Amino acid sequence: MRIVNRDRKTTGDYIDMSDGVRKSNSTINIKNHDNRCLEYCIIASREYKNVSVNGKSNPKVYQKYFKNLIIPENQQYPINLEEFIDVKKYEELNDICINIYVIRNKMFYPEYKSEFKYEKKIN
């Protein structure tokens, strides 16, 4: 999962990436506008191979997989990144490690590294 140029304490909608990042094939950038980007990233990490090449950035192709995602009770959107409390909830409920990176000056830097030891990891 990638969060680009984060100046706020919440996740949200699609953020266009630079050509260099886009061409690096190091990110999945789903064009959602519903403040559920973390959930799309989790689903995409699980179902990426099941989605056609042309649909990988389209949020509609991931809709059918939401039934397989455990969402924290009373989850508010956009997801709060203050101390990454919401991210930790998703990790625990879905047995995954989520590592979040930011891009500054064309370089990736860790913003959050999971403290859990689940087998499945999302970067």
Jmol script that loads the backbone (N, CA, C; Angstrom):
load data "model"
ATOM      1  N   MET A   1       0.856  -1.160   0.000  1.00  0.00           N
ATOM      2  CA  MET A   1       0.000   0.000   0.000  1.00  0.00           C
ATOM      3  C   MET A   1       0.902   1.221   0.000  1.00  0.00           C
ATOM      4  N   ARG A   2       0.509   2.252  -0.722  1.00  0.00           N
ATOM      5  CA  ARG A   2       1.280   3.481  -0.780  1.00  0.00           C
ATOM      6  C   ARG A   2       0.376   4.667  -0.475  1.00  0.00           C
ATOM      7  N   ILE A   3       0.894   5.591   0.308  1.00  0.00           N
ATOM      8  CA  ILE A   3       0.233   6.869   0.509  1.00  0.00           C
ATOM      9  C   ILE A   3       1.223   7.915   0.035  1.00  0.00           C
ATOM     10  N   VAL A   4       0.800   8.772  -0.858  1.00  0.00           N
ATOM     11  CA  VAL A   4       1.716   9.700  -1.504  1.00  0.00           C
ATOM     12  C   VAL A   4       1.558  11.096  -0.928  1.00  0.00           C
ATOM     13  N   ASN A   5       2.692  11.727  -0.586  1.00  0.00           N
ATOM     14  CA  ASN A   5       2.710  13.114  -0.135  1.00  0.00           C
ATOM     15  C   ASN A   5       1.639  13.397   0.916  1.00  0.00           C
ATOM     16  N   ARG A   6       1.632  12.640   1.971  1.00  0.00           N
ATOM     17  CA  ARG A   6       0.609  12.765   2.997  1.00  0.00           C
ATOM     18  C   ARG A   6       0.883  13.964   3.877  1.00  0.00           C
ATOM     19  N   ASP A   7       0.001  14.948   3.811  1.00  0.00           N
ATOM     20  CA  ASP A   7       0.086  16.129   4.656  1.00  0.00           C
ATOM     21  C   ASP A   7      -1.031  16.135   5.681  1.00  0.00           C
ATOM     22  N   ARG A   8      -1.783  15.081   5.764  1.00  0.00           N
ATOM     23  CA  ARG A   8      -2.941  15.028   6.639  1.00  0.00           C
ATOM     24  C   ARG A   8      -2.897  13.751   7.460  1.00  0.00           C
ATOM     25  N   LYS A   9      -3.819  13.624   8.366  1.00  0.00           N
ATOM     26  CA  LYS A   9      -3.841  12.480   9.262  1.00  0.00           C
ATOM     27  C   LYS A   9      -4.927  11.477   8.909  1.00  0.00           C
ATOM     28  N   THR A  10      -5.405  11.528   7.672  1.00  0.00           N
ATOM     29  CA  THR A  10      -6.401  10.567   7.224  1.00  0.00           C
ATOM     30  C   THR A  10      -6.046  10.081   5.823  1.00  0.00           C
ATOM     31  N   THR A  11      -6.554   8.907   5.472  1.00  0.00           N
ATOM     32  CA  THR A  11      -6.466   8.446   4.091  1.00  0.00           C
ATOM     33  C   THR A  11      -7.718   8.923   3.394  1.00  0.00           C
ATOM     34  N   GLY A  12      -7.819   8.670   2.132  1.00  0.00           N
ATOM     35  CA  GLY A  12      -9.028   9.121   1.458  1.00  0.00           C
ATOM     36  C   GLY A  12      -9.115   8.624   0.051  1.00  0.00           C
ATOM     37  N   ASP A  13      -9.134   9.551  -0.877  1.00  0.00           N
ATOM     38  CA  ASP A  13      -9.388   9.260  -2.269  1.00  0.00           C
ATOM     39  C   ASP A  13      -8.098   9.057  -3.049  1.00  0.00           C
ATOM     40  N   TYR A  14      -8.299   8.791  -4.304  1.00  0.00           N
ATOM     41  CA  TYR A  14      -7.226   8.605  -5.276  1.00  0.00           C
ATOM     42  C   TYR A  14      -6.319   9.823  -5.321  1.00  0.00           C
ATOM     43  N   ILE A  15      -5.019   9.570  -5.392  1.00  0.00           N
ATOM     44  CA  ILE A  15      -4.025  10.624  -5.561  1.00  0.00           C
ATOM     45  C   ILE A  15      -3.193  10.246  -6.776  1.00  0.00           C
ATOM     46  N   ASP A  16      -3.138  11.127  -7.763  1.00  0.00           N
ATOM     47  CA  ASP A  16      -2.351  10.852  -8.960  1.00  0.00           C
ATOM     48  C   ASP A  16      -0.872  10.820  -8.594  1.00  0.00           C
ATOM     49  N   MET A  17      -0.147   9.884  -9.187  1.00  0.00           N
ATOM     50  CA  MET A  17       1.284   9.748  -8.899  1.00  0.00           C
ATOM     51  C   MET A  17       2.106  10.275 -10.060  1.00  0.00           C
ATOM     52  N   SER A  18       3.348  10.558  -9.767  1.00  0.00           N
ATOM     53  CA  SER A  18       4.257  11.039 -10.808  1.00  0.00           C
ATOM     54  C   SER A  18       4.492   9.929 -11.831  1.00  0.00           C
ATOM     55  N   ASP A  19       4.954  10.324 -13.022  1.00  0.00           N
ATOM     56  CA  ASP A  19       5.230   9.338 -14.069  1.00  0.00           C
ATOM     57  C   ASP A  19       6.269   8.319 -13.611  1.00  0.00           C
ATOM     58  N   GLY A  20       7.272   8.769 -12.878  1.00  0.00           N
ATOM     59  CA  GLY A  20       8.324   7.855 -12.415  1.00  0.00           C
ATOM     60  C   GLY A  20       7.790   6.763 -11.514  1.00  0.00           C
ATOM     61  N   VAL A  21       6.922   7.122 -10.583  1.00  0.00           N
ATOM     62  CA  VAL A  21       6.335   6.133  -9.682  1.00  0.00           C
ATOM     63  C   VAL A  21       5.394   5.229 -10.457  1.00  0.00           C
ATOM     64  N   ARG A  22       4.583   5.815 -11.296  1.00  0.00           N
ATOM     65  CA  ARG A  22       3.611   5.044 -12.075  1.00  0.00           C
ATOM     66  C   ARG A  22       4.313   4.015 -12.957  1.00  0.00           C
ATOM     67  N   LYS A  23       5.404   4.394 -13.587  1.00  0.00           N
ATOM     68  CA  LYS A  23       6.125   3.502 -14.499  1.00  0.00           C
ATOM     69  C   LYS A  23       7.006   2.488 -13.768  1.00  0.00           C
ATOM     70  N   SER A  24       7.211   2.665 -12.484  1.00  0.00           N
ATOM     71  CA  SER A  24       8.072   1.746 -11.738  1.00  0.00           C
ATOM     72  C   SER A  24       7.409   0.405 -11.451  1.00  0.00           C
ATOM     73  N   ASN A  25       6.083   0.312 -11.661  1.00  0.00           N
ATOM     74  CA  ASN A  25       5.322  -0.903 -11.358  1.00  0.00           C
ATOM     75  C   ASN A  25       5.473  -1.333  -9.906  1.00  0.00           C
ATOM     76  N   SER A  26       5.680  -0.373  -9.031  1.00  0.00           N
ATOM     77  CA  SER A  26       5.863  -0.679  -7.612  1.00  0.00           C
ATOM     78  C   SER A  26       4.627  -0.352  -6.780  1.00  0.00           C
ATOM     79  N   THR A  27       3.567   0.137  -7.421  1.00  0.00           N
ATOM     80  CA  THR A  27       2.384   0.555  -6.679  1.00  0.00           C
ATOM     81  C   THR A  27       1.109   0.091  -7.366  1.00  0.00           C
ATOM     82  N   ILE A  28       0.066  -0.027  -6.571  1.00  0.00           N
ATOM     83  CA  ILE A  28      -1.291  -0.195  -7.086  1.00  0.00           C
ATOM     84  C   ILE A  28      -1.993   1.098  -6.705  1.00  0.00           C
ATOM     85  N   ASN A  29      -2.527   1.785  -7.682  1.00  0.00           N
ATOM     86  CA  ASN A  29      -3.167   3.073  -7.413  1.00  0.00           C
ATOM     87  C   ASN A  29      -4.601   3.022  -7.914  1.00  0.00           C
ATOM     88  N   ILE A  30      -5.510   2.645  -7.052  1.00  0.00           N
ATOM     89  CA  ILE A  30      -6.914   2.469  -7.411  1.00  0.00           C
ATOM     90  C   ILE A  30      -7.603   3.823  -7.413  1.00  0.00           C
ATOM     91  N   LYS A  31      -8.331   4.104  -8.462  1.00  0.00           N
ATOM     92  CA  LYS A  31      -8.957   5.418  -8.653  1.00  0.00           C
ATOM     93  C   LYS A  31     -10.302   5.510  -7.942  1.00  0.00           C
ATOM     94  N   ASN A  32     -10.274   5.393  -6.627  1.00  0.00           N
ATOM     95  CA  ASN A  32     -11.510   5.474  -5.843  1.00  0.00           C
ATOM     96  C   ASN A  32     -11.755   6.909  -5.382  1.00  0.00           C
ATOM     97  N   HIS A  33     -13.020   7.213  -5.118  1.00  0.00           N
ATOM     98  CA  HIS A  33     -13.408   8.539  -4.636  1.00  0.00           C
ATOM     99  C   HIS A  33     -14.404   8.405  -3.496  1.00  0.00           C
ATOM    100  N   ASP A  34     -14.235   7.362  -2.685  1.00  0.00           N
ATOM    101  CA  ASP A  34     -15.190   7.091  -1.606  1.00  0.00           C
ATOM    102  C   ASP A  34     -14.517   6.973  -0.227  1.00  0.00           C
ATOM    103  N   ASN A  35     -13.277   7.434  -0.115  1.00  0.00           N
ATOM    104  CA  ASN A  35     -12.543   7.452   1.160  1.00  0.00           C
ATOM    105  C   ASN A  35     -12.237   6.069   1.719  1.00  0.00           C
ATOM    106  N   ARG A  36     -12.229   5.047   0.887  1.00  0.00           N
ATOM    107  CA  ARG A  36     -11.985   3.684   1.372  1.00  0.00           C
ATOM    108  C   ARG A  36     -10.700   3.108   0.777  1.00  0.00           C
ATOM    109  N   CYS A  37      -9.694   3.950   0.569  1.00  0.00           N
ATOM    110  CA  CYS A  37      -8.482   3.507  -0.124  1.00  0.00           C
ATOM    111  C   CYS A  37      -7.753   2.384   0.608  1.00  0.00           C
ATOM    112  N   LEU A  38      -7.714   2.409   1.930  1.00  0.00           N
ATOM    113  CA  LEU A  38      -7.041   1.329   2.664  1.00  0.00           C
ATOM    114  C   LEU A  38      -7.719  -0.006   2.372  1.00  0.00           C
ATOM    115  N   GLU A  39      -9.037  -0.018   2.361  1.00  0.00           N
ATOM    116  CA  GLU A  39      -9.765  -1.253   2.091  1.00  0.00           C
ATOM    117  C   GLU A  39      -9.511  -1.747   0.663  1.00  0.00           C
ATOM    118  N   TYR A  40      -9.481  -0.834  -0.295  1.00  0.00           N
ATOM    119  CA  TYR A  40      -9.161  -1.237  -1.670  1.00  0.00           C
ATOM    120  C   TYR A  40      -7.755  -1.819  -1.756  1.00  0.00           C
ATOM    121  N   CYS A  41      -6.822  -1.248  -1.034  1.00  0.00           N
ATOM    122  CA  CYS A  41      -5.449  -1.759  -1.060  1.00  0.00           C
ATOM    123  C   CYS A  41      -5.372  -3.170  -0.491  1.00  0.00           C
ATOM    124  N   ILE A  42      -6.075  -3.402   0.597  1.00  0.00           N
ATOM    125  CA  ILE A  42      -6.085  -4.746   1.193  1.00  0.00           C
ATOM    126  C   ILE A  42      -6.692  -5.743   0.207  1.00  0.00           C
ATOM    127  N   ILE A  43      -7.832  -5.394  -0.366  1.00  0.00           N
ATOM    128  CA  ILE A  43      -8.495  -6.280  -1.317  1.00  0.00           C
ATOM    129  C   ILE A  43      -7.629  -6.507  -2.551  1.00  0.00           C
ATOM    130  N   ALA A  44      -7.043  -5.437  -3.077  1.00  0.00           N
ATOM    131  CA  ALA A  44      -6.197  -5.568  -4.270  1.00  0.00           C
ATOM    132  C   ALA A  44      -4.994  -6.470  -3.992  1.00  0.00           C
ATOM    133  N   SER A  45      -4.441  -6.395  -2.803  1.00  0.00           N
ATOM    134  CA  SER A  45      -3.296  -7.255  -2.488  1.00  0.00           C
ATOM    135  C   SER A  45      -3.690  -8.727  -2.506  1.00  0.00           C
ATOM    136  N   ARG A  46      -4.930  -9.022  -2.173  1.00  0.00           N
ATOM    137  CA  ARG A  46      -5.416 -10.406  -2.163  1.00  0.00           C
ATOM    138  C   ARG A  46      -5.887 -10.870  -3.539  1.00  0.00           C
ATOM    139  N   GLU A  47      -6.485  -9.981  -4.304  1.00  0.00           N
ATOM    140  CA  GLU A  47      -7.187 -10.372  -5.529  1.00  0.00           C
ATOM    141  C   GLU A  47      -6.539  -9.861  -6.810  1.00  0.00           C
ATOM    142  N   TYR A  48      -5.377  -9.265  -6.710  1.00  0.00           N
ATOM    143  CA  TYR A  48      -4.728  -8.622  -7.857  1.00  0.00           C
ATOM    144  C   TYR A  48      -4.604  -9.560  -9.052  1.00  0.00           C
ATOM    145  N   LYS A  49      -4.230 -10.795  -8.790  1.00  0.00           N
ATOM    146  CA  LYS A  49      -4.032 -11.754  -9.883  1.00  0.00           C
ATOM    147  C   LYS A  49      -5.350 -12.146 -10.552  1.00  0.00           C
ATOM    148  N   ASN A  50      -6.475 -11.914  -9.883  1.00  0.00           N
ATOM    149  CA  ASN A  50      -7.787 -12.257 -10.429  1.00  0.00           C
ATOM    150  C   ASN A  50      -8.419 -11.122 -11.233  1.00  0.00           C
ATOM    151  N   VAL A  51      -7.734  -9.996 -11.332  1.00  0.00           N
ATOM    152  CA  VAL A  51      -8.281  -8.816 -12.015  1.00  0.00           C
ATOM    153  C   VAL A  51      -7.520  -8.620 -13.325  1.00  0.00           C
ATOM    154  N   SER A  52      -8.256  -8.315 -14.395  1.00  0.00           N
ATOM    155  CA  SER A  52      -7.622  -8.115 -15.693  1.00  0.00           C
ATOM    156  C   SER A  52      -6.663  -6.919 -15.641  1.00  0.00           C
ATOM    157  N   VAL A  53      -5.697  -6.929 -16.498  1.00  0.00           N
ATOM    158  CA  VAL A  53      -4.683  -5.866 -16.544  1.00  0.00           C
ATOM    159  C   VAL A  53      -5.343  -4.501 -16.687  1.00  0.00           C
ATOM    160  N   ASN A  54      -6.356  -4.391 -17.510  1.00  0.00           N
ATOM    161  CA  ASN A  54      -7.007  -3.101 -17.754  1.00  0.00           C
ATOM    162  C   ASN A  54      -7.865  -2.639 -16.585  1.00  0.00           C
ATOM    163  N   GLY A  55      -8.191  -3.522 -15.640  1.00  0.00           N
ATOM    164  CA  GLY A  55      -9.079  -3.146 -14.549  1.00  0.00           C
ATOM    165  C   GLY A  55      -8.412  -2.942 -13.212  1.00  0.00           C
ATOM    166  N   LYS A  56      -7.113  -3.073 -13.135  1.00  0.00           N
ATOM    167  CA  LYS A  56      -6.421  -3.058 -11.841  1.00  0.00           C
ATOM    168  C   LYS A  56      -6.571  -1.757 -11.072  1.00  0.00           C
ATOM    169  N   SER A  57      -6.783  -0.634 -11.738  1.00  0.00           N
ATOM    170  CA  SER A  57      -6.951   0.643 -11.032  1.00  0.00           C
ATOM    171  C   SER A  57      -8.424   1.054 -10.902  1.00  0.00           C
ATOM    172  N   ASN A  58      -9.327   0.196 -11.374  1.00  0.00           N
ATOM    173  CA  ASN A  58     -10.755   0.497 -11.356  1.00  0.00           C
ATOM    174  C   ASN A  58     -11.398  -0.061 -10.072  1.00  0.00           C
ATOM    175  N   PRO A  59     -11.928   0.792  -9.207  1.00  0.00           N
ATOM    176  CA  PRO A  59     -12.495   0.300  -7.946  1.00  0.00           C
ATOM    177  C   PRO A  59     -13.689  -0.633  -8.128  1.00  0.00           C
ATOM    178  N   LYS A  60     -14.415  -0.502  -9.225  1.00  0.00           N
ATOM    179  CA  LYS A  60     -15.605  -1.331  -9.439  1.00  0.00           C
ATOM    180  C   LYS A  60     -15.264  -2.817  -9.534  1.00  0.00           C
ATOM    181  N   VAL A  61     -14.095  -3.150 -10.066  1.00  0.00           N
ATOM    182  CA  VAL A  61     -13.753  -4.572 -10.204  1.00  0.00           C
ATOM    183  C   VAL A  61     -13.454  -5.223  -8.850  1.00  0.00           C
ATOM    184  N   TYR A  62     -13.184  -4.421  -7.838  1.00  0.00           N
ATOM    185  CA  TYR A  62     -12.884  -4.952  -6.503  1.00  0.00           C
ATOM    186  C   TYR A  62     -14.123  -5.032  -5.611  1.00  0.00           C
ATOM    187  N   GLN A  63     -15.235  -4.445  -6.043  1.00  0.00           N
ATOM    188  CA  GLN A  63     -16.436  -4.385  -5.206  1.00  0.00           C
ATOM    189  C   GLN A  63     -16.892  -5.760  -4.741  1.00  0.00           C
ATOM    190  N   LYS A  64     -16.857  -6.748  -5.612  1.00  0.00           N
ATOM    191  CA  LYS A  64     -17.358  -8.071  -5.251  1.00  0.00           C
ATOM    192  C   LYS A  64     -16.522  -8.751  -4.177  1.00  0.00           C
ATOM    193  N   TYR A  65     -15.317  -8.253  -3.916  1.00  0.00           N
ATOM    194  CA  TYR A  65     -14.438  -8.855  -2.919  1.00  0.00           C
ATOM    195  C   TYR A  65     -14.584  -8.241  -1.524  1.00  0.00           C
ATOM    196  N   PHE A  66     -15.352  -7.181  -1.410  1.00  0.00           N
ATOM    197  CA  PHE A  66     -15.545  -6.543  -0.104  1.00  0.00           C
ATOM    198  C   PHE A  66     -16.155  -7.509   0.907  1.00  0.00           C
ATOM    199  N   LYS A  67     -16.923  -8.471   0.435  1.00  0.00           N
ATOM    200  CA  LYS A  67     -17.551  -9.439   1.340  1.00  0.00           C
ATOM    201  C   LYS A  67     -16.507 -10.287   2.075  1.00  0.00           C
ATOM    202  N   ASN A  68     -15.289 -10.364   1.550  1.00  0.00           N
ATOM    203  CA  ASN A  68     -14.219 -11.153   2.171  1.00  0.00           C
ATOM    204  C   ASN A  68     -13.338 -10.337   3.112  1.00  0.00           C
ATOM    205  N   LEU A  69     -13.622  -9.055   3.248  1.00  0.00           N
ATOM    206  CA  LEU A  69     -12.827  -8.169   4.092  1.00  0.00           C
ATOM    207  C   LEU A  69     -13.550  -7.939   5.416  1.00  0.00           C
ATOM    208  N   ILE A  70     -12.835  -8.083   6.513  1.00  0.00           N
ATOM    209  CA  ILE A  70     -13.420  -7.799   7.821  1.00  0.00           C
ATOM    210  C   ILE A  70     -13.128  -6.337   8.146  1.00  0.00           C
ATOM    211  N   ILE A  71     -14.189  -5.557   8.297  1.00  0.00           N
ATOM    212  CA  ILE A  71     -14.080  -4.122   8.545  1.00  0.00           C
ATOM    213  C   ILE A  71     -14.362  -3.864  10.018  1.00  0.00           C
ATOM    214  N   PRO A  72     -13.535  -3.063  10.692  1.00  0.00           N
ATOM    215  CA  PRO A  72     -13.773  -2.778  12.115  1.00  0.00           C
ATOM    216  C   PRO A  72     -15.183  -2.225  12.349  1.00  0.00           C
ATOM    217  N   GLU A  73     -15.753  -2.621  13.460  1.00  0.00           N
ATOM    218  CA  GLU A  73     -17.080  -2.146  13.830  1.00  0.00           C
ATOM    219  C   GLU A  73     -17.082  -0.628  13.962  1.00  0.00           C
ATOM    220  N   ASN A  74     -18.111   0.004  13.442  1.00  0.00           N
ATOM    221  CA  ASN A  74     -18.288   1.459  13.493  1.00  0.00           C
ATOM    222  C   ASN A  74     -17.141   2.223  12.839  1.00  0.00           C
ATOM    223  N   GLN A  75     -16.541   1.654  11.803  1.00  0.00           N
ATOM    224  CA  GLN A  75     -15.423   2.308  11.112  1.00  0.00           C
ATOM    225  C   GLN A  75     -15.877   3.631  10.503  1.00  0.00           C
ATOM    226  N   GLN A  76     -15.121   4.675  10.733  1.00  0.00           N
ATOM    227  CA  GLN A  76     -15.376   6.000  10.174  1.00  0.00           C
ATOM    228  C   GLN A  76     -14.478   6.207   8.955  1.00  0.00           C
ATOM    229  N   TYR A  77     -14.963   6.984   7.985  1.00  0.00           N
ATOM    230  CA  TYR A  77     -14.192   7.281   6.777  1.00  0.00           C
ATOM    231  C   TYR A  77     -14.091   8.786   6.618  1.00  0.00           C
ATOM    232  N   PRO A  78     -12.965   9.293   6.154  1.00  0.00           N
ATOM    233  CA  PRO A  78     -11.759   8.553   5.807  1.00  0.00           C
ATOM    234  C   PRO A  78     -11.094   7.951   7.043  1.00  0.00           C
ATOM    235  N   ILE A  79     -10.256   6.965   6.800  1.00  0.00           N
ATOM    236  CA  ILE A  79      -9.598   6.241   7.884  1.00  0.00           C
ATOM    237  C   ILE A  79      -8.571   7.142   8.558  1.00  0.00           C
ATOM    238  N   ASN A  80      -8.570   7.118   9.868  1.00  0.00           N
ATOM    239  CA  ASN A  80      -7.686   7.957  10.672  1.00  0.00           C
ATOM    240  C   ASN A  80      -6.290   7.336  10.732  1.00  0.00           C
ATOM    241  N   LEU A  81      -5.300   8.126  10.394  1.00  0.00           N
ATOM    242  CA  LEU A  81      -3.920   7.655  10.462  1.00  0.00           C
ATOM    243  C   LEU A  81      -3.189   8.170  11.702  1.00  0.00           C
ATOM    244  N   GLU A  82      -3.885   8.848  12.579  1.00  0.00           N
ATOM    245  CA  GLU A  82      -3.261   9.323  13.823  1.00  0.00           C
ATOM    246  C   GLU A  82      -2.830   8.100  14.625  1.00  0.00           C
ATOM    247  N   GLU A  83      -1.559   7.946  14.800  1.00  0.00           N
ATOM    248  CA  GLU A  83      -0.964   6.805  15.505  1.00  0.00           C
ATOM    249  C   GLU A  83      -1.334   5.467  14.867  1.00  0.00           C
ATOM    250  N   PHE A  84      -1.910   5.483  13.687  1.00  0.00           N
ATOM    251  CA  PHE A  84      -2.223   4.290  12.893  1.00  0.00           C
ATOM    252  C   PHE A  84      -3.132   3.301  13.617  1.00  0.00           C
ATOM    253  N   ILE A  85      -3.982   3.805  14.499  1.00  0.00           N
ATOM    254  CA  ILE A  85      -4.900   2.956  15.268  1.00  0.00           C
ATOM    255  C   ILE A  85      -5.838   2.188  14.337  1.00  0.00           C
ATOM    256  N   ASP A  86      -6.416   2.861  13.346  1.00  0.00           N
ATOM    257  CA  ASP A  86      -7.323   2.179  12.423  1.00  0.00           C
ATOM    258  C   ASP A  86      -6.592   1.121  11.599  1.00  0.00           C
ATOM    259  N   VAL A  87      -5.382   1.418  11.169  1.00  0.00           N
ATOM    260  CA  VAL A  87      -4.598   0.453  10.388  1.00  0.00           C
ATOM    261  C   VAL A  87      -4.375  -0.812  11.222  1.00  0.00           C
ATOM    262  N   LYS A  88      -4.042  -0.642  12.473  1.00  0.00           N
ATOM    263  CA  LYS A  88      -3.814  -1.797  13.356  1.00  0.00           C
ATOM    264  C   LYS A  88      -5.077  -2.642  13.516  1.00  0.00           C
ATOM    265  N   LYS A  89      -6.232  -2.004  13.543  1.00  0.00           N
ATOM    266  CA  LYS A  89      -7.494  -2.755  13.627  1.00  0.00           C
ATOM    267  C   LYS A  89      -7.661  -3.649  12.401  1.00  0.00           C
ATOM    268  N   TYR A  90      -7.418  -3.097  11.222  1.00  0.00           N
ATOM    269  CA  TYR A  90      -7.532  -3.886   9.989  1.00  0.00           C
ATOM    270  C   TYR A  90      -6.523  -5.036   9.987  1.00  0.00           C
ATOM    271  N   GLU A  91      -5.326  -4.781  10.466  1.00  0.00           N
ATOM    272  CA  GLU A  91      -4.313  -5.836  10.514  1.00  0.00           C
ATOM    273  C   GLU A  91      -4.784  -7.005  11.381  1.00  0.00           C
ATOM    274  N   GLU A  92      -5.237  -6.686  12.577  1.00  0.00           N
ATOM    275  CA  GLU A  92      -5.666  -7.734  13.505  1.00  0.00           C
ATOM    276  C   GLU A  92      -6.873  -8.505  12.989  1.00  0.00           C
ATOM    277  N   LEU A  93      -7.867  -7.806  12.471  1.00  0.00           N
ATOM    278  CA  LEU A  93      -9.092  -8.468  12.015  1.00  0.00           C
ATOM    279  C   LEU A  93      -8.874  -9.327  10.772  1.00  0.00           C
ATOM    280  N   ASN A  94      -7.920  -8.951   9.931  1.00  0.00           N
ATOM    281  CA  ASN A  94      -7.711  -9.632   8.658  1.00  0.00           C
ATOM    282  C   ASN A  94      -6.423 -10.439   8.600  1.00  0.00           C
ATOM    283  N   ASP A  95      -5.729 -10.561   9.725  1.00  0.00           N
ATOM    284  CA  ASP A  95      -4.485 -11.358   9.802  1.00  0.00           C
ATOM    285  C   ASP A  95      -3.467 -10.961   8.732  1.00  0.00           C
ATOM    286  N   ILE A  96      -3.187  -9.660   8.649  1.00  0.00           N
ATOM    287  CA  ILE A  96      -2.231  -9.152   7.671  1.00  0.00           C
ATOM    288  C   ILE A  96      -1.322  -8.112   8.327  1.00  0.00           C
ATOM    289  N   CYS A  97      -0.150  -7.955   7.761  1.00  0.00           N
ATOM    290  CA  CYS A  97       0.763  -6.874   8.153  1.00  0.00           C
ATOM    291  C   CYS A  97       0.675  -5.805   7.067  1.00  0.00           C
ATOM    292  N   ILE A  98       0.489  -4.570   7.476  1.00  0.00           N
ATOM    293  CA  ILE A  98       0.411  -3.455   6.535  1.00  0.00           C
ATOM    294  C   ILE A  98       1.593  -2.526   6.803  1.00  0.00           C
ATOM    295  N   ASN A  99       2.395  -2.299   5.789  1.00  0.00           N
ATOM    296  CA  ASN A  99       3.495  -1.347   5.862  1.00  0.00           C
ATOM    297  C   ASN A  99       3.163  -0.197   4.920  1.00  0.00           C
ATOM    298  N   ILE A 100       3.258   1.020   5.424  1.00  0.00           N
ATOM    299  CA  ILE A 100       2.871   2.204   4.651  1.00  0.00           C
ATOM    300  C   ILE A 100       4.114   3.040   4.356  1.00  0.00           C
ATOM    301  N   TYR A 101       4.225   3.461   3.107  1.00  0.00           N
ATOM    302  CA  TYR A 101       5.356   4.275   2.670  1.00  0.00           C
ATOM    303  C   TYR A 101       4.848   5.599   2.107  1.00  0.00           C
ATOM    304  N   VAL A 102       5.688   6.615   2.195  1.00  0.00           N
ATOM    305  CA  VAL A 102       5.430   7.899   1.552  1.00  0.00           C
ATOM    306  C   VAL A 102       6.524   8.123   0.521  1.00  0.00           C
ATOM    307  N   ILE A 103       6.234   8.991  -0.428  1.00  0.00           N
ATOM    308  CA  ILE A 103       7.227   9.329  -1.441  1.00  0.00           C
ATOM    309  C   ILE A 103       7.614  10.782  -1.238  1.00  0.00           C
ATOM    310  N   ARG A 104       8.903  10.976  -1.027  1.00  0.00           N
ATOM    311  CA  ARG A 104       9.455  12.327  -0.906  1.00  0.00           C
ATOM    312  C   ARG A 104      10.700  12.402  -1.779  1.00  0.00           C
ATOM    313  N   ASN A 105      10.774  13.420  -2.604  1.00  0.00           N
ATOM    314  CA  ASN A 105      11.934  13.608  -3.479  1.00  0.00           C
ATOM    315  C   ASN A 105      12.244  12.348  -4.288  1.00  0.00           C
ATOM    316  N   LYS A 106      11.177  11.723  -4.816  1.00  0.00           N
ATOM    317  CA  LYS A 106      11.281  10.549  -5.682  1.00  0.00           C
ATOM    318  C   LYS A 106      11.827   9.309  -4.976  1.00  0.00           C
ATOM    319  N   MET A 107      11.796   9.304  -3.656  1.00  0.00           N
ATOM    320  CA  MET A 107      12.271   8.156  -2.874  1.00  0.00           C
ATOM    321  C   MET A 107      11.143   7.670  -1.972  1.00  0.00           C
ATOM    322  N   PHE A 108      11.087   6.354  -1.734  1.00  0.00           N
ATOM    323  CA  PHE A 108      10.115   5.777  -0.812  1.00  0.00           C
ATOM    324  C   PHE A 108      10.699   5.783   0.595  1.00  0.00           C
ATOM    325  N   TYR A 109       9.886   6.200   1.561  1.00  0.00           N
ATOM    326  CA  TYR A 109      10.289   6.201   2.962  1.00  0.00           C
ATOM    327  C   TYR A 109       9.202   5.525   3.801  1.00  0.00           C
ATOM    328  N   PRO A 110       9.594   4.712   4.774  1.00  0.00           N
ATOM    329  CA  PRO A 110       8.576   4.058   5.620  1.00  0.00           C
ATOM    330  C   PRO A 110       7.873   5.084   6.508  1.00  0.00           C
ATOM    331  N   GLU A 111       6.548   5.016   6.518  1.00  0.00           N
ATOM    332  CA  GLU A 111       5.727   5.872   7.371  1.00  0.00           C
ATOM    333  C   GLU A 111       5.170   5.068   8.548  1.00  0.00           C
ATOM    334  N   TYR A 112       4.887   3.805   8.267  1.00  0.00           N
ATOM    335  CA  TYR A 112       4.359   2.900   9.295  1.00  0.00           C
ATOM    336  C   TYR A 112       4.839   1.491   8.964  1.00  0.00           C
ATOM    337  N   LYS A 113       5.413   0.823   9.941  1.00  0.00           N
ATOM    338  CA  LYS A 113       5.841  -0.566   9.790  1.00  0.00           C
ATOM    339  C   LYS A 113       5.058  -1.401  10.785  1.00  0.00           C
ATOM    340  N   SER A 114       4.419  -2.414  10.299  1.00  0.00           N
ATOM    341  CA  SER A 114       3.581  -3.260  11.142  1.00  0.00           C
ATOM    342  C   SER A 114       4.385  -3.893  12.265  1.00  0.00           C
ATOM    343  N   GLU A 115       3.758  -3.975  13.428  1.00  0.00           N
ATOM    344  CA  GLU A 115       4.389  -4.648  14.568  1.00  0.00           C
ATOM    345  C   GLU A 115       3.943  -6.105  14.664  1.00  0.00           C
ATOM    346  N   PHE A 116       3.027  -6.505  13.776  1.00  0.00           N
ATOM    347  CA  PHE A 116       2.504  -7.866  13.798  1.00  0.00           C
ATOM    348  C   PHE A 116       3.390  -8.799  12.976  1.00  0.00           C
ATOM    349  N   LYS A 117       3.199 -10.089  13.169  1.00  0.00           N
ATOM    350  CA  LYS A 117       4.031 -11.099  12.492  1.00  0.00           C
ATOM    351  C   LYS A 117       3.180 -12.039  11.639  1.00  0.00           C
ATOM    352  N   TYR A 118       2.119 -11.510  11.034  1.00  0.00           N
ATOM    353  CA  TYR A 118       1.286 -12.331  10.167  1.00  0.00           C
ATOM    354  C   TYR A 118       2.049 -12.697   8.907  1.00  0.00           C
ATOM    355  N   GLU A 119       1.692 -13.822   8.312  1.00  0.00           N
ATOM    356  CA  GLU A 119       2.364 -14.285   7.117  1.00  0.00           C
ATOM    357  C   GLU A 119       2.127 -13.353   5.928  1.00  0.00           C
ATOM    358  N   LYS A 120       0.889 -12.887   5.768  1.00  0.00           N
ATOM    359  CA  LYS A 120       0.543 -12.011   4.647  1.00  0.00           C
ATOM    360  C   LYS A 120       0.959 -10.572   4.953  1.00  0.00           C
ATOM    361  N   LYS A 121       1.694  -9.972   3.992  1.00  0.00           N
ATOM    362  CA  LYS A 121       2.169  -8.602   4.171  1.00  0.00           C
ATOM    363  C   LYS A 121       1.740  -7.738   2.989  1.00  0.00           C
ATOM    364  N   ILE A 122       1.404  -6.496   3.287  1.00  0.00           N
ATOM    365  CA  ILE A 122       1.065  -5.513   2.258  1.00  0.00           C
ATOM    366  C   ILE A 122       2.028  -4.351   2.403  1.00  0.00           C
ATOM    367  N   ASN A 123       2.709  -4.003   1.342  1.00  0.00           N
ATOM    368  CA  ASN A 123       3.626  -2.866   1.336  1.00  0.00           C
ATOM    369  C   ASN A 123       3.091  -1.796   0.413  1.00  0.00           C
TER     370      ASN A 123
END
end "model"
wireframe off; spacefill off
backbone 0.3
color backbone group
